[in-house]
């Protein structure tokens, strides 16, 4: 894929702004979820077992434990709170004896939460405690984090390590290094979005699309973040790029990688299917020739090609059976390890009966900190829900233009907010990242020059308020690590 326009000043300006502002948010300490994600990549390749074998020169044993660790994560990682088969619980029995692995125990009454206590145990794949690690996500984000983790390990080798920095600093360049892969995913999203808008509408709307994307409230806060959504978004845009350009293998690979980042990428499947089967039924129109009807057989072949390539791309990153079971959980429910996350809360029945998560409070009622006053005011002035605003904008933006191919896909994916919000809510957090590029397309296509630049100016003010101190936007200003972080490390369950 070539981008001959990368030398254009508009794109370069957008890239520069993104990198500067993403660095501001990316340098704050890890949130509770991210802190739990950090060991995932290390455990995926065997953790301290693999490292110990390599240190002792036992390279075949190292390869063996790496393969078993990858298989174990491939099979169970797509599931939340998975029930582990009895045979798989014994996968690392030899290593547990070889290295003297002991499972963490709960903090005793009055015992201090100390870094030393964490350092006394090995970081390894543990089937008996995997109920804490399964998170409904395939392996691609964990793999993409490995280079950044390796860089951090090298940089911190002669000084304070990541654990000490996490608990001693609110902001630090090491956090930026750790989030490098996610930040690059945001950069890739920006470039692909620009490429697609430029191809369809020209350079002016491409720049405007990029600007609306950058100023979407979640983008600069949550792309510099190792939540799996940040890794999914560029592949979603790549899938749309491939379908619109008629490159269905490229589209299938991109869609497969999106699915390998997070299973909510499935919301794009009906949108692309509808586009291929309906919106693209006429093509080949020129100034002198009318468009020709594409035979249904041809459209079905295109759809099948997209689906097969996506499945083959996903296969190395997730067990298809586990993936399917997790995807169907909101509709069917399933058995799960009761020590882990309550999977019942993600069923549609549960979501419709009670779903209330207030700012700074988790779904379990746990407080993370106090949100800055200015941000609370901004939250009162601006509706921090995406459903109504997105749909109104989409309807106004599309209208008679819904048949325009990029607008049709953007409008269709916007409608996916409804099923998405039933399960996950409608707050403008990291889960809303997947909708940001399509919001940008709608706003750019719809807005006139005067109205569009005025809207961008207003959004710039809002973004400035958010980025003055990103940590307090997250409601996490306290220097004392929250109890949830230690729960992620295995000390309180």
Order of alpha helices (4+ residues) and beta strands (2+ residues): alpha-alpha-alpha-alpha-alpha-alpha-alpha-alpha-alpha-alpha-alpha-alpha-alpha-alpha-alpha-beta-beta-alpha-alpha-alpha-alpha-alpha-alpha-alpha-alpha-alpha-alpha-alpha
